[in-house]
Amino acid sequence: MREGEGAKRLRGCFISEPIDWLPDGTPYSPRFGDRYHSENGGLDQARRVFLHGCGLPDAWAGAPQWRILETGFGFGLNFLVTWAAWRADPERPTLLHFVSTEAWPVSAADLLRATSTHPDLAPLAHELHHQWWGLLPGVHRLRFDEGRVLLTLYVGDTQAMLRQQSPLTVDAVYLDGFSPQRNPDIWDMHTLKAVARCCRRGTRLATWTFARAVRDALAQCGFEVTRAPGVPPKRDNLHAVYNPHWEPRAPRVPQPTPALTAGNCLVIGGGIAGAATAASLVRRGWQVQVLDQASAPAAGASALPAGVFAPHVSPDDSVLSRLSRSGVRTTLQQAAWALNEGVDWSPCGVLEHRTDGTPGLAPDWMEWPGADWSQPAPPTRLAEAGLPGATAACWHHQAGWLRPARLARALLAQPGIQWRGDCRVAALRRKDLTDEAGRRGDPVWQVLDAQGAVLGEAPLVIIAAGAGSLDLLNHRWPLQPVRGQVSWGIRPATAAPLAPFPANGHGNLVPAFPCDDDLAGDKAWVMGSTFERDVDALPPSETDIQAAHAANGAKLQTLLPRAALELTQAFAMSPQTWAAVRCTAPDRLPIVGPVDAAGLPGLWVSTAMGARGLTLALLCGELLAARLHGEPLPLDAKLAKALGTDRL
């Protein structure tokens, strides 16, 4: 098999950067032959050199967002100090973006050892440690304080990562890293040019070095450089402001310019795609109305009794594999805020039975940080599932089951979101507004019912209606409806479990989840799903239902024979059924972005999740909000492009 781009990126990366600890407790890098921070500790440096050197927290007072770029994450002290200052400031911005590059991430254990010794930072350090796993080369979005503090890690060479990712616009720069003598690449002209391209006029920069070469390079890049008192034992620090004598060139990669500030918007669709989009927007200050044709949220494909979320694996680490990891991380983070573990969801891990006999993972996968995500299934897991020890299977550590309707309702319950059911949207219309004096105002989108009555209007409308998106988009793209049917039933609380964890691979099985909120009560199971392309009839006929039960039973027999044996009688007596229609794009990837940025401004879409809504919908909501506001993206720029509307 030809080596893919993902595999090339992984080749040669390390599970963690080796750290030596000096007798005084200072971390030391054997790679660069240098301490990670000054002799008096990094905390004072983080506050005085970087935070205060960029005029913070005063500079961000009253801003809706503040964006910081850091070169060299290290142990994260600069991030933790900034996060703590944000928490303590009543005038803090609604959203704090902290983007940091790191070529050699330290281990989670070393990270915690270096940061938790500071009492005022220890709680934050533990939260960072909890998310510090699976840091393969690329982009990782860690979320804190229910998504209001966003840490975006660029794992890789600083210069390369800043060039590869979508152009950033930041308000402050922490120029950090080992000394120019020890690590010259992070201070060279090419890297500083990449940093300068991320700055707006007025962006402030701070660093601990006052080396002549750094001063000269910054000046050439358009910064006005000044000397500041240093943190002992250093005599001088460096402050700078981006204010070039020339007009900076526009980004080489055009981005949709945000034409809208946070205001009122309409989201069409009340499943997890619409709910995720609405939740991402209200975190950025929007007032959102969610319109749905049903009388209650999550009445369509998101009404699935329970489903599996898990990363996709492939030997070449394909686009879908990398995208699914970003999606799973987002799902884990937001489910932890919004849901009750054990009742609404469980990050219990998932066994993937590779029924085609292929291993799924690259031969040297376990040498990479990807081992935090997935591994060849150990014999103990196979035995627990009733599978032979030689079975080709993967164990996904970061995976589990989730009840999507409960997630959708939890997201829609956030302040700033208004749910409106029984709103059957039939068409959209662009309308120019005029005031009483006849002056033309900003245009709005109107959503209309079948009789032409206006259901609502706003300058921004997002279509997130799943299979219903086809008609609202006037079949603009070749989206394919796909009907799915699952089989499910209830087992007494006293019954032996079908399996101790969900399984997927040839269909999927969630073996046990609460029927209601009683953990000690009866448990439900769900098996599915069929994948009936170009079928959108609901409800399915009795013949179709029986065929679906037969197909699901056959899948389960291949996936987990022991569980299938336990459910033989249930399938013989026709288990309960559930059906819905999903939709997919030709390349089986979601569609996220403006429908037509030039021709239809203010009309956006998040749809075509297919069978991976639990894995991808929350990520797509964050991606849409980030693109709308011109923010740092929550995933690799190439992956974002793969989801964009321009590809169709």
DRENTIKE-767718 format. One record per residue (C-alpha): residue number from 0; x, y, z. Coordinates in pm, whole numbers. Each point is the difference from the previous one (the first is absolute). Layout:
DRENTIKE-767718
{NUM {X Y Z}}
...
//
This chain:
DRENTIKE-767718
{0 {0 0 0}}
{1 {126 346 -87}}
{2 {97 205 303}}
{3 {-253 278 64}}
{4 {63 354 116}}
{5 {-115 -86 351}}
{6 {249 -284 30}}
{7 {283 223 -122}}
{8 {-87 254 267}}
{9 {6 -266 270}}
{10 {327 -160 -104}}
{11 {277 94 240}}
{12 {-212 164 271}}
{13 {56 -87 366}}
{14 {-239 -107 273}}
{15 {143 268 227}}
{16 {300 227 31}}
{17 {253 -142 253}}
{18 {56 230 299}}
{19 {274 3 262}}
{20 {-74 146 341}}
{21 {284 193 166}}
{22 {59 -25 378}}
{23 {-180 333 58}}
{24 {-312 -136 -178}}
{25 {59 193 -322}}
{26 {-90 -187 -322}}
{27 {287 -34 -247}}
{28 {-13 -92 -371}}
{29 {273 -243 -114}}
{30 {-100 75 -360}}
{31 {87 370 26}}
{32 {239 -13 294}}
{33 {-190 271 186}}
{34 {-240 61 287}}
{35 {-366 44 -78}}
{36 {-17 324 199}}
{37 {219 239 195}}
{38 {161 -86 331}}
{39 {-263 184 203}}
{40 {-277 -208 -154}}
{41 {-227 53 -297}}
{42 {-302 142 183}}
{43 {142 348 49}}
{44 {124 1 -359}}
{45 {-341 -104 -130}}
{46 {-173 284 183}}
{47 {249 283 -37}}
{48 {159 -75 -336}}
{49 {-293 -130 -201}}
{50 {-334 86 160}}
{51 {92 349 123}}
{52 {241 52 -289}}
{53 {-298 -19 -237}}
{54 {-202 241 215}}
{55 {-226 -269 141}}
{56 {-248 -22 152}}
{57 {-77 371 -58}}
{58 {28 -23 -378}}
{59 {-279 -254 -41}}
{60 {-257 179 218}}
{61 {-341 1 -165}}
{62 {112 -181 -316}}
{63 {-231 -278 -127}}
{64 {305 -216 -75}}
{65 {374 10 63}}
{66 {249 -205 -199}}
{67 {354 -82 110}}
{68 {270 -177 -198}}
{69 {286 -168 184}}
{70 {311 -160 -147}}
{71 {102 -295 216}}
{72 {-262 -138 241}}
{73 {247 -185 221}}
{74 {-175 -84 328}}
{75 {-279 248 -59}}
{76 {82 249 276}}
{77 {-69 298 -225}}
{78 {-338 -148 -92}}
{79 {-91 -80 360}}
{80 {95 347 123}}
{81 {-203 160 -280}}
{82 {-298 -225 68}}
{83 {14 83 371}}
{84 {12 374 -80}}
{85 {-300 -41 -232}}
{86 {-196 -179 271}}
{87 {77 269 258}}
{88 {-87 296 -223}}
{89 {-364 127 10}}
{90 {72 188 -326}}
{91 {127 -310 -179}}
{92 {-94 -73 -362}}
{93 {-278 -248 -62}}
{94 {239 -230 -185}}
{95 {375 -49 51}}
{96 {195 -161 -284}}
{97 {350 -121 84}}
{98 {189 -145 -298}}
{99 {335 -161 77}}
{100 {257 -191 -203}}
{101 {203 -289 138}}
{102 {231 -227 -197}}
{103 {73 -234 290}}
{104 {-290 -37 247}}
{105 {103 -111 349}}
{106 {-165 -299 166}}
{107 {-317 47 200}}
{108 {181 -105 318}}
{109 {278 256 -49}}
{110 {-254 268 -86}}
{111 {-184 -58 326}}
{112 {321 -15 204}}
{113 {118 334 -139}}
{114 {-327 190 43}}
{115 {-189 -136 299}}
{116 {265 118 248}}
{117 {-146 352 -28}}
{118 {-300 -4 239}}
{119 {-201 268 -179}}
{120 {45 -177 -334}}
{121 {-35 -361 117}}
{122 {-374 -37 -78}}
{123 {52 136 -350}}
{124 {309 -216 -47}}
{125 {-204 -310 83}}
{126 {-263 98 -257}}
{127 {271 45 -262}}
{128 {157 -334 97}}
{129 {-338 -172 -40}}
{130 {-9 99 -369}}
{131 {371 -47 -71}}
{132 {-6 -322 -202}}
{133 {14 -120 -360}}
{134 {200 299 -125}}
{135 {93 -125 -344}}
{136 {155 248 -245}}
{137 {-266 245 -116}}
{138 {-265 218 165}}
{139 {-171 -78 330}}
{140 {-272 207 165}}
{141 {-23 -25 380}}
{142 {-300 170 162}}
{143 {-41 138 350}}
{144 {-265 187 197}}
{145 {-275 -147 -217}}
{146 {161 113 -323}}
{147 {75 360 92}}
{148 {375 -64 27}}
{149 {133 -169 -314}}
{150 {354 -135 -16}}
{151 {104 -87 -356}}
{152 {323 -200 -13}}
{153 {201 -12 -320}}
{154 {218 -307 49}}
{155 {291 35 -241}}
{156 {265 244 -114}}
{157 {-112 357 77}}
{158 {84 147 -339}}
{159 {-154 -290 -192}}
{160 {-317 -9 210}}
{161 {-62 374 -28}}
{162 {40 -22 -377}}
{163 {-217 -309 -39}}
{164 {-296 114 208}}
{165 {-259 258 -97}}
{166 {125 357 53}}
{167 {-57 111 359}}
{168 {-62 350 125}}
{169 {116 33 359}}
{170 {-1 280 256}}
{171 {312 -101 192}}
{172 {310 -212 -54}}
{173 {202 -185 263}}
{174 {334 -57 -172}}
{175 {146 -283 206}}
{176 {231 -296 -38}}
{177 {349 -115 89}}
{178 {274 258 -47}}
{179 {96 111 -353}}
{180 {336 -172 50}}
{181 {-162 -334 93}}
{182 {-299 3 -238}}
{183 {69 254 -275}}
{184 {-278 -123 -232}}
{185 {-279 138 217}}
{186 {159 348 -4}}
{187 {111 21 -362}}
{188 {-130 246 -258}}
{189 {-229 -253 -173}}
{190 {-175 -90 326}}
{191 {-39 364 104}}
{192 {-144 82 -343}}
{193 {-255 -277 54}}
{194 {-84 153 339}}
{195 {-32 348 -152}}
{196 {-252 -128 -256}}
{197 {-226 -88 294}}
{198 {4 356 138}}
{199 {-229 295 -55}}
{200 {125 355 27}}
{201 {30 58 374}}
{202 {62 -361 104}}
{203 {232 -2 301}}
{204 {290 -244 35}}
{205 {212 -85 303}}
{206 {300 -225 60}}
{207 {269 -58 258}}
{208 {298 41 -236}}
{209 {148 330 -116}}
{210 {245 -160 -240}}
{211 {109 232 -280}}
{212 {-81 -249 -272}}
{213 {-358 -37 130}}
{214 {-47 378 25}}
{215 {125 55 -353}}
{216 {-213 -280 -146}}
{217 {-316 129 172}}
{218 {67 352 -128}}
{219 {36 -133 -355}}
{220 {-333 -183 43}}
{221 {-184 323 87}}
{222 {23 15 381}}
{223 {93 308 201}}
{224 {233 -137 268}}
{225 {62 144 348}}
{226 {209 -104 298}}
{227 {-172 -94 330}}
{228 {139 -91 344}}
{229 {80 -370 19}}
{230 {-93 -266 251}}
{231 {311 -82 206}}
{232 {251 -132 -78}}
{233 {-66 155 -344}}
{234 {50 373 -27}}
{235 {-225 70 -300}}
{236 {-319 -124 -160}}
{237 {-136 92 -341}}
{238 {-336 160 -79}}
{239 {-120 66 -354}}
{240 {-303 124 -190}}
{241 {-83 -102 -355}}
{242 {-15 325 -196}}
{243 {172 -44 -337}}
{244 {84 294 -224}}
{245 {-165 -185 -288}}
{246 {-344 -143 -59}}
{247 {14 -374 81}}
{248 {-88 -234 -284}}
{249 {-332 -180 9}}
{250 {14 -368 99}}
{251 {100 -234 -279}}
{252 {-294 -226 83}}
{253 {-325 201 -19}}
{254 {-235 -49 292}}
{255 {-370 87 22}}
{256 {5 348 150}}
{257 {-233 20 299}}
{258 {-264 251 -109}}
{259 {-211 -46 311}}
{260 {50 76 365}}
{261 {-181 -200 265}}
{262 {-372 74 -12}}
{263 {-312 -199 -81}}
{264 {8 -311 -213}}
{265 {-221 -291 -99}}
{266 {102 -365 -3}}
{267 {-223 -236 -198}}
{268 {11 -347 153}}
{269 {-24 -112 361}}
{270 {217 -312 -5}}
{271 {354 -17 131}}
{272 {139 184 -307}}
{273 {-233 295 55}}
{274 {33 -11 377}}
{275 {380 -12 -21}}
{276 {5 298 -237}}
{277 {-234 199 222}}
{278 {209 -76 310}}
{279 {322 105 -173}}
{280 {-158 328 -110}}
{281 {-148 97 337}}
{282 {345 -47 154}}
{283 {105 277 -236}}
{284 {-280 236 96}}
{285 {-274 -86 -250}}
{286 {-371 -23 78}}
{287 {-118 -311 -183}}
{288 {-344 -125 -96}}
{289 {-10 -368 -96}}
{290 {-289 -90 -231}}
{291 {-106 -360 -50}}
{292 {-296 -166 -165}}
{293 {-48 -235 296}}
{294 {-165 95 326}}
{295 {305 -101 208}}
{296 {377 12 -53}}
{297 {190 -290 -154}}
{298 {-301 -163 -162}}
{299 {180 -106 -319}}
{300 {323 -197 -35}}
{301 {113 131 340}}
{302 {-283 -192 167}}
{303 {212 -316 -24}}
{304 {-35 -179 337}}
{305 {379 -12 42}}
{306 {301 -6 -228}}
{307 {374 -46 -12}}
{308 {264 268 -44}}
{309 {353 -118 -79}}
{310 {303 91 -211}}
{311 {40 -143 -346}}
{312 {331 -176 -67}}
{313 {192 -69 -320}}
{314 {359 -111 -71}}
{315 {69 325 -191}}
{316 {-174 221 262}}
{317 {-248 136 -253}}
{318 {-197 325 5}}
{319 {-293 -176 167}}
{320 {228 -151 266}}
{321 {150 337 91}}
{322 {-336 174 -19}}
{323 {-163 -259 224}}
{324 {263 51 271}}
{325 {-71 374 6}}
{326 {-370 -82 15}}
{327 {32 -253 281}}
{328 {206 242 208}}
{329 {-271 265 -43}}
{330 {-277 -246 88}}
{331 {182 -115 313}}
{332 {52 358 116}}
{333 {-352 128 -55}}
{334 {-175 -315 121}}
{335 {194 29 325}}
{336 {-144 350 55}}
{337 {-355 -67 -113}}
{338 {-92 -360 90}}
{339 {-19 -236 294}}
{340 {259 -274 -37}}
{341 {-143 -350 21}}
{342 {-353 122 -71}}
{343 {29 215 -313}}
{344 {337 -117 -124}}
{345 {312 -193 91}}
{346 {363 41 -118}}
{347 {49 -370 69}}
{348 {202 -87 -311}}
{349 {-111 -194 -308}}
{350 {117 -328 -151}}
{351 {25 8 -380}}
{352 {-25 -349 -147}}
{353 {186 17 -331}}
{354 {-222 -255 -169}}
{355 {195 24 -326}}
{356 {311 -128 182}}
{357 {211 312 -56}}
{358 {177 153 303}}
{359 {-113 359 -70}}
{360 {299 157 171}}
{361 {343 58 -151}}
{362 {260 -262 104}}
{363 {194 247 215}}
{364 {-307 183 134}}
{365 {82 -84 362}}
{366 {324 200 -24}}
{367 {-202 321 -53}}
{368 {-222 209 230}}
{369 {-288 -157 -190}}
{370 {24 -286 250}}
{371 {-195 229 234}}
{372 {-286 -24 -248}}
{373 {-1 -357 -126}}
{374 {198 -322 19}}
{375 {-24 -359 -120}}
{376 {-263 -153 225}}
{377 {168 -180 291}}
{378 {-102 -361 72}}
{379 {-184 105 315}}
{380 {-235 226 -196}}
{381 {-63 -267 -262}}
{382 {-78 -255 269}}
{383 {-244 239 169}}
{384 {-183 33 -331}}
{385 {0 -375 -58}}
{386 {234 16 -299}}
{387 {299 -231 -68}}
{388 {344 130 89}}
{389 {109 12 -365}}
{390 {-288 230 -105}}
{391 {103 306 -201}}
{392 {-126 287 213}}
{393 {87 344 140}}
{394 {-70 137 343}}
{395 {-91 370 -7}}
{396 {81 159 336}}
{397 {-162 332 -93}}
{398 {-348 -113 -100}}
{399 {-333 -102 148}}
{400 {-377 14 -29}}
{401 {-233 299 14}}
{402 {-373 76 -9}}
{403 {-18 269 -270}}
{404 {-343 139 87}}
{405 {117 76 352}}
{406 {309 172 -134}}
{407 {-208 211 -239}}
{408 {-240 104 278}}
{409 {287 88 234}}
{410 {166 217 -263}}
{411 {-328 173 -87}}
{412 {-65 79 368}}
{413 {286 251 12}}
{414 {-89 367 58}}
{415 {-30 191 -325}}
{416 {-168 -285 -194}}
{417 {-373 4 -68}}
{418 {-157 -323 -121}}
{419 {-296 27 -242}}
{420 {-172 -322 -95}}
{421 {-273 -67 -256}}
{422 {175 234 -246}}
{423 {7 -171 -337}}
{424 {235 212 -209}}
{425 {-75 -28 -371}}
{426 {212 276 -154}}
{427 {242 284 67}}
{428 {-11 353 -138}}
{429 {254 282 5}}
{430 {-154 338 84}}
{431 {142 351 4}}
{432 {-120 212 291}}
{433 {-77 373 -2}}
{434 {-77 230 291}}
{435 {-283 255 24}}
{436 {213 256 -183}}
{437 {51 -241 -288}}
{438 {363 -65 81}}
{439 {122 -343 -91}}
{440 {123 -219 284}}
{441 {175 -332 22}}
{442 {-188 -280 -177}}
{443 {-146 -294 190}}
{444 {-98 -354 -79}}
{445 {-365 -94 44}}
{446 {-109 -359 55}}
{447 {-343 -83 -140}}
{448 {-252 -277 49}}
{449 {-181 -174 -285}}
{450 {-261 278 -15}}
{451 {264 272 -26}}
{452 {-46 124 356}}
{453 {316 132 168}}
{454 {109 -225 286}}
{455 {298 216 91}}
{456 {271 224 -139}}
{457 {363 72 83}}
{458 {319 111 -174}}
{459 {148 -347 54}}
{460 {-171 -333 -72}}
{461 {162 -340 44}}
{462 {-152 -307 -164}}
{463 {64 -303 219}}
{464 {-301 -209 -92}}
{465 {164 -329 -94}}
{466 {-187 -163 -286}}
{467 {-238 298 -2}}
{468 {290 219 -112}}
{469 {-37 -125 -359}}
{470 {-326 185 -67}}
{471 {105 314 190}}
{472 {316 15 -211}}
{473 {-206 -55 -318}}
{474 {205 -314 -62}}
{475 {305 220 -55}}
{476 {232 -292 78}}
{477 {-45 -373 -71}}
{478 {-87 -101 356}}
{479 {-120 -357 34}}
{480 {-276 -101 245}}
{481 {79 -315 193}}
{482 {-258 -174 216}}
{483 {127 -183 305}}
{484 {-188 -248 218}}
{485 {117 -135 334}}
{486 {-125 -285 214}}
{487 {-24 52 374}}
{488 {-153 -144 311}}
{489 {2 -13 380}}
{490 {163 -254 230}}
{491 {-66 -35 372}}
{492 {252 154 235}}
{493 {74 -353 129}}
{494 {95 -134 -345}}
{495 {366 -66 -78}}
{496 {147 280 -214}}
{497 {25 -64 -373}}
{498 {348 152 5}}
{499 {184 233 238}}
{500 {44 271 -264}}
{501 {-135 101 -343}}
{502 {135 -157 -317}}
{503 {11 117 -360}}
{504 {151 -110 -327}}
{505 {-285 -174 -183}}
{506 {-287 202 135}}
{507 {20 83 370}}
{508 {-146 -109 331}}
{509 {-60 207 312}}
{510 {-53 -290 241}}
{511 {-148 185 297}}
{512 {-119 350 79}}
{513 {-262 119 252}}
{514 {-360 -2 -111}}
{515 {-53 317 203}}
{516 {205 169 271}}
{517 {17 -305 225}}
{518 {346 -157 -14}}
{519 {-125 -300 195}}
{520 {-301 -61 -224}}
{521 {-55 -194 -320}}
{522 {244 57 -284}}
{523 {-61 54 -368}}
{524 {215 -123 -287}}
{525 {15 124 -359}}
{526 {145 -164 -312}}
{527 {33 151 -345}}
{528 {-13 142 -237}}
{529 {-118 -64 -352}}
{530 {134 235 -267}}
{531 {-274 29 -264}}
{532 {123 243 -265}}
{533 {-249 222 -185}}
{534 {-280 -117 230}}
{535 {-187 268 195}}
{536 {-337 -159 69}}
{537 {-115 24 363}}
{538 {-129 -193 176}}
{539 {141 -313 -164}}
{540 {-239 -269 -109}}
{541 {-44 -316 206}}
{542 {193 -191 -267}}
{543 {284 251 21}}
{544 {3 -24 379}}
{545 {28 -378 -3}}
{546 {278 20 -260}}
{547 {184 252 217}}
{548 {-25 -224 309}}
{549 {136 -290 -201}}
{550 {288 213 -131}}
{551 {82 138 345}}
{552 {-11 -347 151}}
{553 {238 -133 -265}}
{554 {239 290 62}}
{555 {-2 -70 372}}
{556 {73 -368 -65}}
{557 {320 108 -177}}
{558 {85 284 237}}
{559 {-55 -170 339}}
{560 {-122 -361 -33}}
{561 {-45 -45 376}}
{562 {-224 306 27}}
{563 {-191 -114 -310}}
{564 {-66 -334 168}}
{565 {-134 181 307}}
{566 {-238 198 -221}}
{567 {-115 -287 -222}}
{568 {-342 -10 162}}
{569 {-34 378 -7}}
{570 {66 9 -373}}
{571 {-232 -296 -59}}
{572 {-280 189 177}}
{573 {74 322 -194}}
{574 {170 254 222}}
{575 {-109 360 7}}
{576 {92 206 -302}}
{577 {106 355 -64}}
{578 {63 166 -336}}
{579 {112 337 -133}}
{580 {145 153 -314}}
{581 {351 144 -8}}
{582 {183 156 -291}}
{583 {352 -21 -135}}
{584 {217 192 -244}}
{585 {167 -183 -290}}
{586 {330 -21 191}}
{587 {-174 -108 324}}
{588 {126 307 189}}
{589 {-212 269 168}}
{590 {-65 335 -169}}
{591 {77 305 214}}
{592 {26 363 -106}}
{593 {-166 277 -202}}
{594 {-235 -127 -270}}
{595 {123 271 -240}}
{596 {203 269 176}}
{597 {-27 247 -288}}
{598 {-344 -76 -140}}
{599 {-189 -95 316}}
{600 {169 184 290}}
{601 {-128 -98 342}}
{602 {-115 -349 -101}}
{603 {209 -280 150}}
{604 {-34 -376 31}}
{605 {102 -287 228}}
{606 {-133 -326 -135}}
{607 {76 -339 -161}}
{608 {125 -165 321}}
{609 {-110 -341 -130}}
{610 {49 -271 260}}
{611 {266 197 193}}
{612 {-206 275 159}}
{613 {100 -90 356}}
{614 {365 17 -98}}
{615 {-7 309 -224}}
{616 {-301 226 67}}
{617 {148 185 298}}
{618 {327 57 -183}}
{619 {-191 133 -303}}
{620 {-187 246 221}}
{621 {330 134 132}}
{622 {150 14 -348}}
{623 {-294 198 -134}}
{624 {19 253 285}}
{625 {377 33 -39}}
{626 {-23 65 -374}}
{627 {-284 246 47}}
{628 {207 205 245}}
{629 {338 -43 -167}}
{630 {132 -184 307}}
{631 {277 -258 27}}
{632 {-147 -321 -137}}
{633 {-62 -295 233}}
{634 {170 -246 -237}}
{635 {266 -20 -269}}
{636 {-62 245 -287}}
{637 {12 -280 -260}}
{638 {-268 -190 188}}
{639 {-214 314 23}}
{640 {39 46 -375}}
{641 {-111 -360 -52}}
{642 {-330 90 169}}
{643 {-47 333 -179}}
{644 {-277 83 -241}}
{645 {252 100 -270}}
{646 {87 -364 -62}}
{647 {-344 -83 -141}}
//
